[in-house]
Amino acid sequence: MANLKGTQTEKNILTAFAGESQARNRYTYFASQAKKEGYVQMSAIFAETADQEKEHAKRLFKLLEGGEVEVSGSFPAGVIGTTLDNLKASAAGENHEHTTMYPNFAKVAREEGLEYIADIFMAIAVAEKQHEKRYLALAANITDDQVFKKNTTTTWRCRNCGYIHEGTEAPDVCPACAHKRDYFELLGENW
């Protein structure tokens, strides 16, 4: 097995670690914004994705061998927009990671004889692709006014109390717990 210390792959790991760490924080901020706008499910999805980015960062950090590593990179700076803007920006970042950054980092790792690290980069890219897919679907729901309405009868679940409602729209207020429509999502039974 090749030595990691002093390689470009070591720098790429630290760059990816920084990117994942920053994405985690951005998604946490975006979760708060989504909740303020009445998108409770989207808030939870941003928070869940933030936790997943934390796990990516942790896996990458554990690969490093200590010492100082100098890297340079560019990262998204500063803006917390509307939830729609945040979803679009997040999807673009996830796209960059799974189509460009991680495949390029994996290629370099393979060239440096660090196949196991290349495999980790590509495994993380799989998750990033799913993140992009989910963010794009949520953005489309906002754009198409399909967050709390659907074209066909659908089963809705209150995230607060579990009340179930059948209809083309979520109720304005949950009849069981009196929480606003913000708390409704499509029922997903994935067990």
C-alpha positions as semicolon CSV with decimal commas, in nm:
position;residue;x (nm);y (nm);z (nm)
1;M;0,000;0,000;0,000
2;A;0,133;0,342;-0,096
3;N;0,209;0,603;0,167
4;L;-0,046;0,887;0,192
5;K;0,179;1,151;0,353
6;G;0,287;1,423;0,111
7;T;0,067;1,307;-0,178
8;Q;-0,183;1,505;-0,380
9;T;-0,443;1,262;-0,245
10;E;-0,367;1,380;0,108
11;K;-0,439;1,736;-0,006
12;N;-0,754;1,621;-0,185
13;I;-0,878;1,446;0,129
14;L;-0,833;1,765;0,331
15;T;-1,001;1,971;0,058
16;A;-1,295;1,729;0,053
17;F;-1,307;1,733;0,434
18;A;-1,329;2,113;0,430
19;G;-1,600;2,104;0,164
20;E;-1,808;1,844;0,348
21;S;-1,770;2,034;0,675
22;Q;-1,883;2,358;0,516
23;A;-2,174;2,186;0,341
24;R;-2,285;2,051;0,677
25;N;-2,299;2,400;0,822
26;R;-2,470;2,551;0,517
27;Y;-2,735;2,278;0,524
28;T;-2,794;2,342;0,894
29;Y;-2,852;2,711;0,816
30;F;-3,074;2,618;0,522
31;A;-3,277;2,389;0,750
32;S;-3,360;2,688;0,971
33;Q;-3,459;2,895;0,668
34;A;-3,686;2,619;0,534
35;K;-3,864;2,592;0,868
36;K;-3,914;2,971;0,878
37;E;-4,077;2,949;0,534
38;G;-4,313;2,672;0,645
39;Y;-4,131;2,378;0,484
40;V;-4,091;2,152;0,786
41;Q;-4,015;1,838;0,584
42;M;-3,753;2,023;0,378
43;S;-3,601;2,152;0,700
44;A;-3,571;1,793;0,823
45;I;-3,419;1,685;0,491
46;F;-3,158;1,962;0,506
47;A;-3,078;1,858;0,866
48;E;-3,054;1,490;0,769
49;T;-2,826;1,574;0,478
50;A;-2,612;1,790;0,709
51;D;-2,566;1,485;0,931
52;Q;-2,469;1,276;0,629
53;E;-2,213;1,536;0,522
54;K;-2,072;1,525;0,875
55;E;-2,023;1,149;0,834
56;H;-1,847;1,201;0,500
57;A;-1,618;1,455;0,667
58;K;-1,549;1,217;0,956
59;R;-1,457;0,931;0,721
60;L;-1,222;1,158;0,529
61;F;-1,066;1,306;0,843
62;K;-0,987;0,959;0,976
63;L;-0,784;0,887;0,662
64;L;-0,541;1,169;0,739
65;E;-0,217;1,092;0,922
66;G;-0,168;1,417;1,113
67;G;0,068;1,708;1,074
68;E;0,010;2,017;0,865
69;V;-0,118;2,000;0,509
70;E;-0,142;2,314;0,298
71;V;-0,435;2,328;0,056
72;S;-0,605;2,597;-0,145
73;G;-0,958;2,585;-0,270
74;S;-1,270;2,781;-0,335
75;F;-1,592;2,728;-0,146
76;P;-1,942;2,882;-0,162
77;A;-1,945;3,199;0,043
78;G;-2,212;3,346;0,252
79;V;-2,564;3,368;0,123
80;I;-2,868;3,214;0,289
81;G;-3,140;3,265;0,032
82;T;-3,495;3,145;0,003
83;T;-3,549;2,773;0,041
84;L;-3,587;2,745;-0,335
85;D;-3,256;2,927;-0,388
86;N;-3,089;2,714;-0,121
87;L;-3,215;2,391;-0,281
88;K;-3,086;2,496;-0,623
89;A;-2,747;2,601;-0,485
90;S;-2,720;2,281;-0,284
91;A;-2,808;2,067;-0,586
92;A;-2,540;2,243;-0,790
93;G;-2,280;2,177;-0,520
94;E;-2,377;1,812;-0,494
95;N;-2,361;1,783;-0,874
96;H;-2,008;1,923;-0,877
97;E;-1,903;1,676;-0,608
98;H;-2,039;1,362;-0,773
99;T;-1,962;1,448;-1,138
100;T;-1,629;1,628;-1,109
101;M;-1,459;1,658;-0,772
102;Y;-1,480;1,304;-0,635
103;P;-1,416;1,131;-0,971
104;N;-1,108;1,353;-1,020
105;F;-0,988;1,286;-0,666
106;A;-1,041;0,911;-0,720
107;K;-0,839;0,921;-1,043
108;V;-0,547;1,088;-0,866
109;A;-0,567;0,841;-0,576
110;R;-0,550;0,548;-0,818
111;E;-0,252;0,704;-0,996
112;E;-0,080;0,737;-0,657
113;G;-0,150;0,372;-0,570
114;L;-0,418;0,458;-0,313
115;E;-0,699;0,243;-0,454
116;Y;-0,881;0,209;-0,120
117;I;-0,906;0,589;-0,094
118;A;-1,028;0,611;-0,455
119;D;-1,303;0,365;-0,360
120;I;-1,402;0,583;-0,063
121;F;-1,417;0,894;-0,282
122;M;-1,645;0,714;-0,529
123;A;-1,868;0,574;-0,252
124;I;-1,920;0,926;-0,118
125;A;-1,999;1,040;-0,474
126;V;-2,289;0,790;-0,480
127;A;-2,443;0,961;-0,176
128;E;-2,386;1,307;-0,326
129;K;-2,572;1,204;-0,641
130;Q;-2,873;1,107;-0,429
131;H;-2,852;1,437;-0,242
132;E;-2,865;1,625;-0,573
133;K;-3,163;1,420;-0,691
134;R;-3,356;1,492;-0,372
135;Y;-3,278;1,864;-0,375
136;L;-3,387;1,897;-0,739
137;A;-3,714;1,715;-0,668
138;L;-3,787;1,939;-0,369
139;A;-3,707;2,250;-0,573
140;A;-3,946;2,129;-0,845
141;N;-4,217;2,081;-0,581
142;I;-4,183;2,446;-0,478
143;T;-4,169;2,574;-0,837
144;D;-4,470;2,364;-0,942
145;D;-4,671;2,442;-0,625
146;Q;-4,668;2,072;-0,537
147;V;-4,535;2,085;-0,181
148;F;-4,875;2,063;-0,016
149;K;-5,086;1,982;-0,324
150;K;-5,079;1,697;-0,575
151;N;-5,276;1,631;-0,893
152;T;-5,414;1,302;-0,761
153;T;-5,548;1,183;-0,428
154;T;-5,254;1,127;-0,200
155;T;-5,193;1,013;0,156
156;W;-5,055;1,292;0,374
157;R;-4,901;1,248;0,720
158;C;-4,863;1,510;0,991
159;R;-4,496;1,505;1,097
160;N;-4,597;1,628;1,441
161;C;-4,860;1,377;1,551
162;G;-4,890;1,113;1,278
163;Y;-5,243;1,201;1,167
164;I;-5,321;1,060;0,820
165;H;-5,523;1,251;0,559
166;E;-5,634;1,138;0,211
167;G;-5,678;1,408;-0,051
168;T;-5,517;1,616;-0,323
169;E;-5,402;1,870;-0,064
170;A;-5,274;1,860;0,290
171;P;-5,523;2,017;0,533
172;D;-5,460;2,378;0,636
173;V;-5,454;2,267;1,000
174;C;-5,410;1,918;1,141
175;P;-5,742;1,814;1,298
176;A;-5,560;1,599;1,554
177;C;-5,290;1,834;1,689
178;A;-5,377;2,175;1,539
179;H;-5,035;2,221;1,375
180;K;-5,031;2,416;1,050
181;R;-5,010;2,263;0,703
182;D;-4,635;2,320;0,726
183;Y;-4,605;1,990;0,915
184;F;-4,761;1,768;0,647
185;E;-4,567;1,548;0,407
186;L;-4,647;1,262;0,175
187;L;-4,675;0,937;0,365
188;G;-4,368;0,727;0,295
189;E;-4,379;0,368;0,410
190;N;-4,032;0,235;0,354
191;W;-4,024;-0,045;0,606
